[in-house]
Amino acid sequence: MEEKFNHSEIELEILRKIEENPNLTQRQIAKYLGLSLGKTNYLIKALLDKGLLKINNFRRSDNKLGYLYLLTPEGAEKKRNLTILFFKRTSEEFDKLKKEMEHLQNT
């Protein structure tokens, strides 16, 4: 995913996945995104530092310490804004490709 998407799109995907399932581990998020665990940890810490995520500790039944990631209101707003930007950029790319295809067909 790193090669195909820019930083804001990776942040958007992290926010989406966490909103869908707050119980995901960093390892699961990393696997989904195709990123290293270290980079995923770095990105999640950055989202925490920006106040877009908060973290709650809880104890699992196997007595291992676990985490629950939650979007803050600011995180939900950031996700909304990033989604709008993503759709706008995708729409512009689509329009550009459509014009290019029409040009190629007319030559």
C-alpha positions in Angstrom: 0.0 0.0 0.0 2.9 2.3 0.7 3.8 2.6 -3.0 0.3 3.2 -4.3 -1.0 5.6 -1.5 0.3 8.8 0.0 0.7 9.4 3.7 -2.8 10.9 4.1 -4.4 7.9 2.4 -2.5 5.5 4.7 -3.8 7.6 7.7 -7.3 7.4 6.3 -7.1 3.6 6.0 -5.8 3.3 9.6 -8.7 5.4 10.8 -11.2 3.4 8.8 -9.9 0.1 10.0 -9.9 1.2 13.6 -13.4 2.6 13.3 -14.6 -0.7 11.8 -12.9 -2.8 14.5 -11.3 -1.0 17.6 -10.0 -4.4 18.7 -7.5 -4.8 15.9 -3.9 -5.2 16.8 -1.1 -3.1 15.2 0.1 -6.4 13.7 -3.4 -6.9 12.0 -3.5 -3.3 10.8 0.1 -3.7 9.4 -0.8 -6.8 7.6 -3.9 -5.3 6.1 -2.0 -2.2 4.9 1.0 -4.1 3.7 3.3 -2.1 6.1 5.9 -3.1 8.5 4.8 -3.4 12.1 7.3 -0.7 13.1 5.9 1.8 10.5 2.4 1.0 11.6 3.4 1.6 15.2 4.9 4.9 14.2 1.8 6.0 12.3 -0.6 5.0 15.1 1.6 6.9 17.7 1.5 9.9 15.4 -2.4 9.7 15.3 -2.4 9.4 19.1 -0.1 12.4 19.4 -2.3 14.4 17.1 -5.3 13.6 19.3 -7.1 11.7 16.5 -7.1 8.4 18.4 -7.2 7.5 22.0 -6.2 4.2 23.5 -7.8 2.2 26.3 -6.0 -0.7 28.1 -8.0 -3.8 28.9 -7.2 -7.2 30.1 -8.0 -10.1 27.9 -9.2 -13.4 29.2 -5.7 -14.9 28.7 -4.3 -12.2 31.1 -2.3 -10.4 28.4 -2.5 -6.6 28.3 -4.4 -5.5 25.3 -5.4 -2.2 23.7 -8.6 -0.8 22.3 -8.2 2.1 19.8 -10.9 4.6 19.5 -11.4 7.6 17.2 -11.7 10.9 19.0 -14.2 13.4 17.7 -11.2 15.1 16.0 -10.3 11.7 14.5 -13.7 11.2 13.1 -13.6 14.7 11.6 -10.2 14.1 10.1 -11.4 10.8 8.7 -14.3 12.6 7.1 -12.1 15.3 5.6 -9.6 12.8 4.3 -12.4 10.7 2.7 -13.7 13.9 0.9 -10.1 14.7 -0.3 -9.7 11.1 -1.4 -12.9 11.1 -3.4 -12.1 14.5 -4.9 -8.6 13.3 -6.0 -10.0 10.0 -7.4 -12.7 11.8 -9.3 -10.2 14.2 -10.8 -8.0 11.3 -11.8 -11.0 9.5 -13.4 -11.9 12.6 -15.4 -8.3 13.0 -16.6 -8.2 9.4 -17.7 -11.5 9.6 -19.4 -10.4 12.7 -21.4 -7.2 10.9 -22.3 -9.1 7.8 -23.5 -11.4 10.0 -25.6 -8.4 11.7 -27.1 -6.8 8.4 -27.9 -10.0 7.1 -29.5 -10.3 10.2 -31.7 -6.8 10.0 -33.1 
